[in-house]
């Protein structure tokens, strides 16, 4: 395990006082009196670029401006000070000088005059201080206080619910209450629609009210974030949220791209974010498209931290979301770090480092919050969690394909993983590259966009829109724009190998040292590694006994079930010394054939968690309208007789983001039925876990 810890940093004040005899040469000064300003740059600082205001028409400017920098005392810090002359055509460089900041002594004011081109002078004062230990990050694998408090409250709620659900087989005391987690896989809108049916069934069964956690990635994360951001949740039935989704998905979000006014307004939002010094990518754009489709009925733009209202009284399971931090020169199977999101914290278990959810995307240095930014909207996080689909978006925008053609041409999910990795690996932009914090970004001109279209009638409409702003934003030219990009909150931390209670992923010395040096990090869809969010729930601190696993992953044929994602989760758990039941899927398939759910246990280890796994199967649903109730009419049989993965209309394709009413109702009803079909099996597993806990020594909750 690599434990990141706080490392003391230095706080540098630089006061630019005044200038004297600023000149570009006698002839130039005769034509135009100088308009000087000063730029400061410290490459190793977290906020390394600063500049003074322009002083017009003076060779002897007075600035009296103070700037702050945070420095790592363990590296060589060099100040570059540049004297510039502002000009309407293009600013002119007078000269640049360098200064080794190691010459400064703690708490002593240092005065220096920099001389440029022998005659121009600038006076500065510098003072360096030691920063006090910050409380902006948490360094521990323990759960945060808020989650610990939630678990205690939730266990009492579940205790009462579980006694009613199981009767005589229910728990007799708190220590006998097993911890249940509900997992949803990726799979685009197919996963989101499917999970809407699952949650309706779990609520009807009473099992949802017995769960401690629910987790999702990609499409499942879109559903969970929609559910938990609803102002009435958890005081309303999931069927209400399903109805909202049903209404919202009748429109195809991709056709929003054909609305210049929509693109104009949202590109300006993204440009404004960039002008504040935050990295931007296609993920920002994609997030707005997805979010404003599935959440378009909301009165305001929700934030993840606002989901605390849904769990503050422990009336619902704690939601967890995931993505991956990857590096451009390594495949995800060789290097990746799971990032987990909750309403309270965001962090990496590998490094035992967490920040408050509202600080995600802000700039940290040596564990200190040096540049706070507004909490990102939930739309942005939805874009990060499902960033694999930005490949489709960029093909529409950048390559001029129509939405319909793009869906037809997209490959399967395995190729999607490979393509996203190749995009990051081939990106010419370095993770260590400094963001352009001082660049002034021109707003996108709506009229210019309209004119661009009117003069290119023979050109792709989408391309004409894209070309109107493609030159303004660098990320539109890079393939890594398909990954999310944020400031590296690990930057400047000290990495220490230390024994801790929880096992963690193994990394090389080089990998974890670089993790603390990179200025920005790539964030991608967790499905790039495997398509189910087991890692955050396998943490021993969360003590999960039962995994209710719902897999909506793509496959070629309906009658060929793949347990590939479950095998990958098992391998990950084994590699990290975490308990996971052996996945004897082949034996169960040979014995029982294709069915709606499978139960995996470890008979040799009663403390090993149990997995109840639900693949996406249309079998019994074709014959029964409810479990045990045969379909009787031709209309009922026609409604249920459909293929998911071999549908000729591709309604359930991973890349379809448009669900007419009937396909939505079919898919949601199918997963609701399949979940209800497993009701007795789920209750039996819960009762068995209660019994095992009763027979074992008490465990802490």
C-alpha positions in Angstrom: 0.0 0.0 0.0 1.2 3.5 -0.8 0.1 6.0 1.8 0.2 9.6 0.7 0.9 12.0 3.5 1.1 15.8 4.0 4.5 17.3 3.2 5.2 20.9 4.5 5.3 23.5 1.7 6.5 27.0 1.4 4.4 30.1 0.8 6.1 32.8 -1.3 5.0 36.4 -1.5 6.3 38.4 -4.5 5.5 42.1 -4.5 6.2 43.8 -7.8 6.9 47.4 -6.8 7.9 49.7 -9.7 9.8 49.9 -12.9 12.3 52.5 -14.2 13.5 53.4 -17.7 11.3 50.7 -19.4 12.3 50.8 -23.1 12.3 48.7 -26.3 14.7 51.1 -27.9 15.0 54.8 -28.7 13.1 54.7 -32.0 10.2 52.6 -30.6 9.9 54.9 -27.6 9.8 57.9 -29.8 6.9 56.4 -31.8 5.0 55.0 -28.8 5.4 55.5 -25.0 5.7 52.0 -23.4 2.7 50.2 -21.8 4.7 47.8 -19.6 3.6 44.9 -17.5 5.5 42.0 -15.7 5.0 38.3 -15.9 6.1 35.9 -13.2 6.5 32.1 -13.8 7.7 29.4 -11.4 7.4 26.1 -13.2 7.5 24.0 -10.0 4.7 26.0 -8.2 1.1 24.8 -8.3 -0.1 28.2 -9.4 3.0 29.2 -11.3 1.8 31.9 -13.7 1.0 35.5 -12.6 1.1 38.9 -14.3 0.7 42.5 -13.3 -1.7 45.0 -14.8 -0.6 47.0 -17.8 0.5 50.5 -17.0 -0.3 52.7 -20.0 2.0 55.4 -21.4 4.8 55.4 -18.9 8.4 54.3 -18.8 8.4 54.4 -14.9 5.4 52.4 -13.9 4.3 51.8 -10.3 2.5 48.5 -9.7 2.6 47.7 -6.0 1.0 44.3 -6.7 1.5 41.2 -4.6 1.3 37.6 -5.8 1.4 34.4 -3.9 3.0 31.1 -4.8 3.1 27.7 -3.1 6.5 25.9 -3.4 7.8 22.4 -2.7 11.0 22.9 -0.6 12.3 19.5 -1.9 12.7 20.7 -5.5 14.7 23.4 -7.1 12.4 26.5 -7.6 13.4 29.0 -10.2 11.6 32.3 -10.7 11.4 33.6 -14.3 10.5 37.3 -14.4 9.6 38.8 -17.8 9.2 42.4 -18.7 6.6 42.9 -21.4 5.3 45.9 -23.4 1.6 45.8 -24.4 0.7 46.5 -28.0 -2.5 46.3 -29.9 -1.0 44.1 -32.6 1.1 41.8 -30.4 2.8 42.3 -27.1 6.6 42.8 -27.2 9.2 41.1 -25.1 11.7 43.3 -23.4 13.7 40.5 -21.6 13.4 37.6 -19.2 15.6 37.0 -16.1 15.8 34.0 -13.8 16.4 33.8 -10.1 17.1 30.8 -7.9 14.6 31.0 -5.0 16.8 28.9 -2.7 18.7 32.1 -1.9 15.7 33.3 0.1 15.7 32.7 3.9 12.5 31.8 5.8 10.6 34.8 7.2 13.1 37.4 5.8 12.2 40.0 3.2 14.5 40.0 0.2 14.6 43.1 -2.1 16.0 42.8 -5.6 16.2 44.9 -8.7 16.0 43.0 -12.0 17.8 44.7 -14.9 16.5 44.0 -18.4 18.6 44.9 -21.5 21.0 46.9 -19.3 18.6 49.9 -18.8 15.1 48.8 -17.9 14.7 48.0 -14.2 12.0 46.4 -12.0 12.0 46.4 -8.2 10.5 43.5 -6.3 10.2 42.3 -2.7 10.1 38.6 -1.9 9.4 36.8 1.4 9.0 33.0 1.9 7.2 31.4 4.9 6.5 27.9 6.0 2.9 26.9 5.6 1.0 25.4 8.5 -0.3 21.9 8.3 -3.5 22.0 6.2 -6.7 20.3 7.0 -7.9 20.3 3.4 -7.4 16.6 2.7 -7.8 13.4 4.7 -5.0 10.8 4.8 -6.4 7.5 6.0 -8.1 4.4 4.7 -10.7 4.7 7.4 -14.1 5.8 6.4 -14.8 9.5 6.9 -16.8 10.5 10.0 -19.9 11.2 7.9 -20.0 7.7 6.4 -19.2 6.1 9.7 -22.2 7.9 11.2 -24.3 7.0 8.3 -23.4 3.3 8.7 -24.4 3.3 12.3 -27.8 4.9 11.6 -28.4 2.8 8.5 -27.7 -0.5 10.4 -30.4 0.4 12.9 -32.8 1.2 10.1 -32.0 -2.1 8.3 -32.2 -4.1 11.5 -35.9 -3.2 11.9 -36.6 -3.6 8.2 -34.8 -7.0 8.0 -36.7 -8.4 11.0 -40.0 -7.7 9.1 -38.7 -9.0 5.8 -37.3 -12.3 7.1 -39.5 -13.0 10.1 -38.1 -15.8 12.2 -35.0 -15.9 10.1 -34.2 -12.3 10.7 -31.5 -10.8 12.9 -32.0 -10.7 16.7 -29.4 -8.0 17.4 -27.5 -5.4 15.4 -24.3 -7.5 15.1 -26.3 -10.0 13.1 -27.3 -7.6 10.4 -25.4 -8.3 7.1 -24.2 -5.4 4.9 -25.8 -5.5 1.4 -24.5 -3.7 -1.6 -26.3 -3.2 -5.0 -24.1 -2.9 -8.0 -25.0 -1.7 -11.5 -22.7 -2.2 -14.5 -22.0 0.1 -17.4 -23.8 -0.2 -20.7 -25.0 3.3 -21.7 -28.6 4.1 -21.6 -29.4 0.3 -21.7 -27.8 0.1 -18.3 -29.7 3.2 -17.0 -33.1 2.0 -18.2 -32.4 -1.5 -16.9 -31.5 -0.3 -13.5 -34.6 1.7 -13.3 -36.6 -1.6 -13.4 -34.3 -3.3 -10.9 -34.8 -0.6 -8.3 -38.5 -0.7 -8.6 -38.4 -4.4 -8.0 -36.0 -4.1 -5.1 -38.2 -1.5 -3.5 -41.3 -3.7 -3.9 -39.4 -6.7 -2.4 -38.2 -4.7 0.6 -34.6 -5.5 -0.2 -33.7 -1.9 -1.2 -34.5 -0.8 2.3 -32.1 -3.5 3.6 -29.1 -2.3 1.5 -26.2 -0.4 3.0 -24.6 0.7 -0.3 -25.4 1.1 -4.0 -22.8 1.7 -6.6 -22.6 2.3 -10.3 -20.3 3.1 -13.2 -21.0 4.6 -16.6 -24.7 4.0 -17.4 -25.6 2.7 -14.0 -24.0 5.8 -12.5 -26.2 7.9 -14.7 -29.3 6.2 -13.2 -28.1 6.4 -9.6 -27.2 10.1 -9.9 -30.6 10.8 -11.4 -32.3 9.0 -8.6 -30.3 10.5 -5.8 -30.4 14.0 -7.1 -34.2 13.9 -7.3 -35.6 16.4 -4.7 -38.2 13.9 -3.5 -35.9 10.9 -3.1 -36.0 8.7 -0.9 -39.5 9.8 0.0 -40.9 8.7 -3.3 -41.0 5.4 -5.1 -38.4 4.6 -7.8 -41.2 4.2 -10.3 -41.7 8.0 -10.2 -38.1 8.5 -11.3 -38.6 5.8 -13.9 -41.5 7.8 -15.3 -39.3 10.9 -15.5 -36.6 9.0 -17.4 -39.2 7.4 -19.7 -40.4 10.9 -20.7 -36.9 12.4 -21.1 -35.4 9.6 -23.2 -38.0 9.9 -25.9 -35.9 12.8 -27.3 -32.5 12.0 -28.9 -29.9 14.1 -27.1 -27.5 13.9 -30.0 -29.7 16.1 -32.1 -29.1 18.9 -29.7 -25.8 19.2 -31.5 -27.8 20.5 -34.5 -28.9 23.5 -32.4 -26.3 26.3 -32.8 -27.8 28.3 -29.9 -27.3 25.3 -27.6 -23.7 24.8 -28.7 -23.0 28.5 -28.4 -24.2 28.8 -24.8 -22.6 25.6 -23.6 -19.3 26.2 -25.3 -19.1 29.6 -23.6 -19.7 27.8 -20.2 -16.8 25.5 -21.0 -14.6 28.4 -22.2 -15.3 30.3 -19.0 -14.2 27.3 -17.0 -10.9 27.1 -19.0 -10.3 30.9 -18.5 -10.4 30.3 -14.7 -7.5 28.0 -15.0 -9.3 24.6 -15.0 -8.5 21.9 -17.7 -11.4 21.2 -20.1 -12.1 18.4 -22.5 -14.8 16.8 -24.5 -16.0 15.3 -21.3 -17.4 18.7 -20.3 -19.4 19.0 -23.5 -20.6 15.4 -23.3 -21.6 15.7 -19.7 -23.9 18.6 -20.5 -25.5 16.6 -23.3 -26.2 13.6 -21.1 -27.1 15.6 -18.0 -29.5 17.9 -19.8 -31.2 14.9 -21.4 -31.8 12.7 -18.3 -32.2 15.6 -15.8 -33.9 18.2 -18.0 -36.9 18.5 -15.8 -34.8 19.7 -12.8 -35.3 23.3 -11.5 -31.5 23.8 -11.0 -28.2 22.1 -12.0 -27.6 19.5 -9.2 -24.3 18.8 -7.5 -23.0 15.6 -6.0 -22.6 17.0 -2.5 -26.4 17.8 -2.5 -27.1 14.1 -2.5 -26.3 14.2 1.3 -29.9 15.2 1.8 -30.9 11.7 0.6 -28.8 9.9 3.1 -28.6 12.2 6.1 -31.3 10.2 7.9 -30.1 6.9 6.6 -33.4 6.4 4.8 -31.6 5.1 1.6 -28.4 3.3 0.8 -25.2 5.3 0.4 -24.5 5.9 -3.3 -21.0 5.4 -4.7 -19.7 6.2 -8.1 -16.4 5.4 -9.8 -14.0 6.3 -12.6 -10.3 5.4 -13.3 -7.2 7.5 -13.2 -5.0 6.3 -16.1 -1.7 7.3 -17.6 -1.2 7.9 -21.2 1.8 5.6 -21.6 0.4 2.5 -19.8 -2.6 0.3 -20.6 -5.3 0.3 -17.9 -4.6 -3.3 -17.1 -1.0 -2.4 -16.1 -1.7 0.9 -14.4 -4.9 2.4 -13.2 -6.2 3.8 -9.9 -9.9 3.7 -8.9 -11.4 7.0 -7.9 -14.5 6.8 -5.8 -17.1 9.4 -5.3 -19.7 9.7 -2.5 -21.8 12.7 -1.5 -19.2 13.3 1.2 -15.8 12.6 -0.3 -13.8 11.9 -3.4 -10.6 10.1 -3.3 -8.2 7.2 -4.2 -8.0 4.3 -1.9 -4.6 3.3 -3.3 -3.1 6.4 -1.7 -5.5 6.7 1.3 -6.2 10.2 0.2 -9.6 11.9 0.2 -11.0 15.4 -0.2 -14.4 16.8 0.4 -16.7 16.3 -2.6 -17.2 20.0 -3.1 -13.4 20.4 -3.6 -13.1 17.9 -6.5 -11.5 19.7 -9.5 -9.9 22.4 -7.3 -6.1 22.8 -7.2 -4.2 21.2 -4.4 -0.5 21.4 -3.6 1.3 19.4 -0.9 -2.1 18.7 0.5 -3.2 22.3 0.7 -6.2 23.7 -1.2 -4.4 26.5 -3.1 -7.0 27.4 -5.7 -10.6 26.6 -4.8 -13.1 26.3 -7.7 -16.8 26.0 -7.6 -18.0 22.4 -7.2 -18.5 20.9 -10.6 -22.0 20.3 -11.7 -23.4 16.8 -11.6 -23.5 17.0 -15.4 -19.7 17.1 -15.6 -19.3 14.1 -13.3 -21.8 12.2 -15.4 -19.6 12.9 -18.4 -16.5 11.6 -16.5 -18.3 8.5 -15.3 -19.4 7.6 -18.8 -16.5 9.1 -20.7 -16.1 6.2 -23.1 -19.0 7.6 -25.1 -17.2 10.8 -25.9 -15.7 8.7 -28.7 -19.1 8.7 -30.3 -19.6 12.4 -29.7 -16.2 13.4 -31.2 -17.0 11.4 -34.3 -20.2 13.3 -34.7 -18.6 16.7 -34.1 -15.1 16.3 -35.4 -15.5 13.9 -38.2 -18.9 15.1 -39.5 -20.7 11.8 -39.1 -24.5 12.0 -38.5 -25.8 10.6 -35.2 -27.6 7.8 -37.0 -24.6 6.8 -39.0 -22.4 6.9 -35.9 -24.6 4.5 -34.0 -24.5 2.1 -36.9 -20.8 2.3 -37.2 -19.8 2.0 -33.6 -18.0 -1.2 -32.6 -18.6 -3.4 -29.5 -17.6 -2.5 -26.0 -14.3 -4.4 -26.1 -13.1 -2.2 -29.0 -14.4 0.8 -27.2 -12.0 0.2 -24.3 -9.1 -0.3 -26.7 -9.9 2.9 -28.7 -10.2 5.1 -25.6 -6.8 3.8 -24.3 -5.2 4.5 -27.7 -6.6 8.0 -27.7 -4.9 8.8 -24.4 -1.7 7.1 -25.4 -1.4 9.0 -28.6 -2.2 12.4 -27.2 0.6 14.9 -27.7 -0.3 16.9 -24.6 1.6 16.0 -21.5 0.0 15.4 -18.1 2.8 17.6 -16.7 2.0 20.5 -19.0 1.0 23.7 -17.3 -2.5 24.8 -17.8 -2.7 28.2 -19.5 -4.1 30.1 -16.5 -3.5 33.6 -17.9 -4.8 33.2 -21.4 -7.7 35.3 -22.3 -10.3 33.3 -24.1 -12.6 35.0 -26.7 -16.2 34.1 -26.3 -17.8 32.1 -29.1 -19.7 34.4 -31.3 -23.3 33.1 -32.0 -23.6 35.3 -35.1 -20.3 34.0 -36.4 -21.5 30.5 -36.0 -24.6 31.2 -37.9 -22.7 32.9 -40.7 -20.3 30.0 -40.9 -23.2 27.7 -41.6 -24.9 29.9 -44.1 -21.7 30.2 -46.2 -21.0 26.4 -46.1 -24.2 24.9 -47.4 -22.4 22.2 -49.3 -20.4 21.3 -46.1 -21.6 19.1 -43.2 -23.7 21.2 -40.9 -22.1 19.6 -37.9 -18.6 20.3 -39.3 -19.5 23.9 -40.0 -20.5 24.4 -36.4 -17.4 22.6 -35.1 -15.1 24.6 -37.3 -16.5 27.9 -35.9 -14.8 27.3 -32.6 -12.3 24.4 -33.2 -9.5 26.9 -33.5 -10.4 28.5 -30.1 -10.0 25.4 -28.0 -7.0 23.2 -28.1 -8.7 20.1 -26.7 -10.8 19.8 -29.9 -7.6 19.0 -31.7 -6.4 16.3 -29.3 -7.6 12.8 -29.0 -7.3 12.8 -25.2 -10.1 15.3 -25.2 -12.3 12.2 -24.8 -10.9 11.7 -21.2 -11.7 13.9 -18.3 -8.9 16.1 -17.2 -8.6 17.6 -13.7 -5.9 19.1 -11.5 -3.9 16.4 -9.7 -4.9 16.6 -6.0 -2.0 14.3 -5.1 0.6 16.8 -6.4 3.4 17.5 -4.0 2.3 14.8 -1.4 4.9 12.5 0.1 4.4 8.8 -0.8 5.3 6.3 1.9 5.1 2.5 1.9 3.5 1.5 5.1 1.5 -1.4 6.5 -2.2 -0.5 6.8 -5.2 -2.6 7.6 -6.4 -2.7 4.0 -4.6 -4.4 1.2 -4.2 -2.3 -2.0 -3.0 -2.4 -5.6 0.6 -2.9 -6.2 2.5 -0.1 -8.1 6.1 0.5 -9.0 8.2 3.1 -7.3 8.2 5.1 -10.5 4.4 5.0 -10.9 3.6 6.3 -7.5 6.3 8.9 -7.5 5.0 10.3 -10.7 1.5 10.3 -9.2 2.7 13.1 -6.9 4.4 15.1 -9.7 1.9 15.3 -12.5 0.0 18.6 -12.7 -3.1 17.0 -14.2 -4.6 13.6 -14.3 -6.7 11.7 -16.9 -10.0 10.3 -15.7 -11.9 7.7 -17.7 -14.9 5.5 -17.6 -14.2 2.6 -15.2 -15.5 0.2 -17.8 -12.0 0.6 -19.4 -10.8 -1.9 -16.9 -13.9 -4.0 -16.0 -17.6 -3.2 -16.2 -18.8 -3.5 -12.6 -17.9 -1.2 -9.6 -16.6 -3.8 -7.2 -13.4 -2.1 -6.0 -14.9 0.6 -3.7 -17.3 -2.0 -2.2 -14.6 -4.6 -1.6 -12.8 -2.3 0.8 -12.6 -4.1 4.2 -13.7 -0.9 5.9 -17.1 -1.3 4.2 -17.5 -4.9 5.3 -19.9 -6.0 2.6 -21.5 -9.4 3.0 -23.7 -9.6 0.0 -23.3 -8.2 -3.5 -26.4 -8.0 -5.6 -24.7 -7.7 -9.0 -26.7 -6.5 -12.1 -24.7 -6.8 -15.3 -26.0 -5.0 -18.4 -22.7 -5.4 -20.4 -22.9 -5.8 -24.2 -22.6 -9.3 -25.8 -23.1 -10.6 -29.3 -25.9 -13.0 -28.7 -28.8 -13.2 -26.3 -28.4 -16.9 -25.7 -24.7 -16.8 -24.9 -24.1 -15.4 -21.4 -20.7 -14.0 -20.7 -19.4 -13.8 -17.1 -16.3 -11.9 -18.3 -16.8 -8.9 -16.1 -17.4 -11.0 -13.0 -14.2 -13.0 -13.8 -12.3 -9.7 -14.0 -13.7 -8.6 -10.7 -12.6 -11.9 -9.1 -9.1 -11.5 -10.6 -8.9 -8.0 -9.2 -9.9 -9.1 -5.8 -7.4 -12.0 -5.7 -4.6 -9.7 -6.9 -5.4 -7.3 -4.0 -5.8 -10.0 -1.3 -9.5 -9.3 -0.9 -12.0 -12.0 -0.3 -14.2 -12.9 -3.3 -16.2 -16.1 -4.0 -14.9 -18.5 -6.7 -16.9 -17.8 -9.9 -17.9 -21.3 -10.9 -20.1 -20.0 -13.7 -19.1 -22.8 -16.2 -20.3 -25.5 -13.8 -23.6 -23.7 -13.1 -24.2 -23.1 -16.8 -23.7 -26.8 -17.5 -26.1 -27.8 -14.7 -28.8 -25.1 -14.9 -28.2 -23.6 -18.3 -29.1 -19.9 -19.0 -31.2 -18.4 -16.2 -31.9 -15.0 -14.7 -29.6 -15.1 -11.7 -26.7 -17.1 -10.3 -25.4 -17.4 -6.7 -21.7 -17.6 -6.0 -20.4 -18.6 -2.5 -17.2 -19.9 -1.0 -18.3 -23.0 1.1 -14.8 -23.2 2.6 -14.9 -19.6 4.0 -18.1 -18.5 5.8 -16.7 -14.9 6.1 -16.3 -14.6 2.3 -19.0 -12.4 0.7 -21.8 -13.8 -1.5 -22.5 -12.6 -5.0 -26.0 -12.9 -6.4 -25.4 -12.1 -10.1 -28.2 -11.0 -12.5 -27.2 -11.1 -16.2 -29.4 -9.4 -18.8 -31.6 -12.3 -20.0 -35.0 -12.5 -21.6 -36.2 -16.0 -20.9 -39.0 -16.6 -18.3 -40.3 -13.0 -19.0 -41.5 -14.2 -22.4 -43.8 -16.7 -20.8 -44.9 -14.9 -17.6 -46.2 -11.4 -16.9 -45.3 -11.7 -13.2 -43.3 -14.5 -11.5 -45.6 -17.5 -11.6 -48.3 -15.7 -13.7 -48.5 -17.0 -17.3 -49.1 -14.6 -20.2 -52.5 -15.2 -21.7 -53.0 -12.8 -24.6 -51.3 -12.4 -27.9 -50.6 -8.7 -27.0 -48.8 -9.7 -23.8 -46.7 -12.3 -25.6 -45.8 -9.9 -28.3 -44.7 -7.3 -25.8 -42.3 -9.7 -24.1 -41.0 -11.4 -27.2 -37.9 -9.3 -28.1 -34.1 -9.6 -28.3 -31.8 -7.4 -26.4 -28.5 -7.9 -28.1 -29.7 -9.1 -31.5 -32.5 -6.6 -31.9 -32.6 -5.7 -35.6 -33.5 -2.1 -34.8 -30.6 -1.8 -32.3 -32.8 -0.1 -29.7 -30.8 -1.6 -27.0 -27.4 -0.9 -28.5 -24.7 0.4 -26.1 -24.6 3.5 -28.4 -28.3 4.2 -28.6 -29.3 7.3 -26.6 -32.9 7.4 -27.8 -35.6 5.2 -26.2 -39.1 5.4 -27.6 -41.8 4.4 -25.1 -42.2 0.7 -26.1 -38.5 -0.2 -26.0 -38.1 1.6 -22.7 -41.1 -0.2 -21.2 -39.9 -3.6 -22.5 -36.4 -3.3 -21.1 -37.4 -1.8 -17.8 -40.2 -4.4 -17.3 -37.8 -7.2 -18.2 -35.2 -6.3 -15.5 -38.0 -5.6 -13.0 -39.4 -9.1 -13.6 -36.0 -10.8 -13.5 -35.2 -9.2 -10.2 -38.6 -10.2 -8.7 -37.9 -13.7 -10.0 -34.9 -13.8 -7.7 -36.7 -12.6 -4.6 -36.7 -15.9 -2.7 -33.1 -16.5 -3.6 -32.0 -13.1 -2.4 -34.0 -13.5 0.9 -32.4 -16.9 1.4 -28.9 -15.5 1.0 -29.7 -12.7 3.4 -31.0 -15.2 6.0 -28.0 -17.4 5.6 -25.7 -14.4 6.2 -27.7 -13.5 9.3 -27.2 -17.1 10.6 -23.4 -17.0 9.8 -23.0 -13.7 11.6 -24.9 -15.1 14.6 -22.6 -18.1 14.7 -19.5 -16.1 14.3 -17.8 -13.7 16.7 -19.3 -10.2 16.7 -17.9 -7.9 14.1 -17.8 -4.1 14.2 -20.4 -2.3 12.0 
